[in-house]
Amino acid sequence: MGNNIIAAIPLENDRVVVWFENGISKRYLLQEIGIQNKRALRTLAILDGGEKLAWGSDSSITADDLYLSGEEVNYVDREKKRLLKGLSKIRRDASFSQTRLGEAAGIRQSVISRIEGCEISPQINTLLKLLAPLGKTLAIVDLEDGKDEADEA
């Protein structure tokens, strides 16, 4: 199939997420891919140029077998929606209108509306300009395996 593994990240809730070179990411319960013990995650490794995911001394699964199973998850879209919806909540909690925030950040209200509505993807500088007057900034945190935005709609 040619869907080699480029990353495998263990998550807190007995799951692992695997990114394939074609841009698809899939989420798996540990048991469904043969990992019986969470301690085995410490030895999780990508072998043979991405053709295999291995753990322990003699346990592995091929990239092709992994690709045929699992639940596809688009973390990029989900996290983008969470971030932009979070911006809207922070703004409202601070009792800022879009107009007031726009004046403080030097960004038109109509642009803020489109950002909060997830219609456009702002550049990092724009996000930082919007967050600063609210006393906030961006941070890099561990990926969480919560519900997707689509699941909540």
C-alpha positions in Angstrom: 0.0 0.0 0.0 2.9 2.4 0.6 1.3 3.9 3.8 4.5 3.9 5.9 4.3 5.1 9.5 6.0 8.4 10.3 4.9 8.8 13.9 3.3 6.9 16.7 2.2 8.7 19.9 0.8 7.0 23.0 -2.1 8.8 24.5 -3.3 8.8 28.1 -6.4 6.7 27.7 -5.0 3.3 26.5 -4.8 4.5 22.9 -2.1 5.3 20.4 -2.3 7.5 17.4 -0.3 6.8 14.3 0.5 9.2 11.5 1.1 7.8 8.0 3.2 9.3 5.3 0.0 10.0 3.2 -1.1 12.5 5.9 -3.8 10.3 7.4 -3.8 9.8 11.2 -5.6 6.9 12.9 -6.3 6.2 16.5 -6.2 2.7 18.0 -7.1 1.0 21.3 -3.9 -0.7 22.6 -5.6 -4.1 22.7 -6.9 -3.9 19.1 -3.3 -3.7 17.8 -2.0 -6.3 20.2 -0.4 -4.2 22.9 -1.5 -5.9 26.1 0.5 -3.9 28.6 0.9 -0.1 28.9 4.6 -0.6 29.9 5.2 -1.9 26.3 4.6 1.7 25.1 8.0 2.7 26.5 9.6 0.5 23.8 7.3 1.7 21.0 9.4 2.0 17.8 9.0 2.5 14.1 11.1 0.0 12.2 12.1 -0.8 8.6 11.7 2.7 7.3 8.2 3.0 8.6 6.9 -0.4 7.5 6.4 -1.7 11.0 5.4 -0.6 14.5 7.1 -2.6 17.2 7.0 -2.9 21.0 8.6 -5.2 23.4 11.3 -7.6 22.1 9.2 -9.6 19.7 5.9 -7.9 19.1 5.0 -5.8 16.0 2.4 -5.0 13.4 2.9 -3.9 9.8 2.0 -0.5 8.6 -0.3 -2.0 6.0 -2.2 -3.9 8.7 -2.4 -0.8 10.9 -3.7 1.3 8.0 -6.6 -1.2 7.3 -7.9 -0.8 10.9 -8.3 2.0 13.4 -10.4 5.1 13.5 -9.3 8.0 11.2 -9.0 11.2 13.2 -8.2 14.7 11.8 -6.4 16.3 14.8 -5.4 19.4 12.8 -9.0 20.4 12.0 -10.2 19.4 15.5 -7.5 21.5 17.2 -8.0 24.4 14.9 -11.7 24.5 15.8 -11.0 24.2 19.5 -8.4 27.0 19.4 -10.6 29.4 17.4 -13.8 28.6 19.5 -11.6 29.0 22.6 -10.6 32.5 21.4 -14.3 33.4 21.1 -15.0 32.1 24.7 -12.0 33.9 26.2 -13.1 37.2 24.5 -16.7 36.9 25.8 -15.5 35.9 29.3 -13.4 39.1 29.3 -16.4 41.1 28.3 -14.8 42.2 25.0 -16.9 42.7 21.9 -15.3 41.8 18.6 -15.2 45.5 17.9 -13.4 46.4 21.1 -10.9 43.5 20.6 -10.3 44.6 17.1 -9.5 48.1 18.2 -7.1 46.8 20.8 -5.4 44.4 18.4 -5.5 46.5 15.3 -7.6 43.9 13.4 -11.0 44.6 11.7 -14.1 43.2 13.5 -15.2 41.4 10.3 -11.9 39.5 10.3 -12.4 38.5 14.0 -15.9 37.3 13.2 -14.6 35.1 10.3 -11.8 33.8 12.6 -14.1 32.9 15.4 -16.5 31.3 12.9 -13.6 29.1 11.7 -14.1 30.5 8.2 -10.5 31.5 7.9 -7.2 30.3 9.4 -5.3 33.2 11.0 -1.6 33.5 10.9 0.2 33.0 14.2 1.0 36.7 14.5 -2.7 37.5 14.1 -3.6 35.1 16.9 -1.0 36.6 19.2 -2.3 40.1 18.5 -5.8 38.9 19.4 -4.8 37.1 22.5 -2.5 39.7 24.0 -5.2 42.3 24.9 -7.0 39.4 26.6 -4.0 38.6 28.7 -3.4 35.3 26.9 -0.8 33.6 24.6 -0.3 30.4 22.7 1.4 27.4 24.2 2.4 23.9 23.0 0.8 21.2 25.0 0.4 17.4 24.7 -2.2 16.2 22.3 -5.4 15.1 24.1 -7.7 12.4 22.8 -11.0 14.1 23.5 -14.0 14.1 21.3 -13.8 15.6 17.9 -15.7 18.8 17.2 -17.7 16.8 14.6 -18.8 14.4 17.4 -20.2 17.3 19.4 -22.1 19.0 16.5 
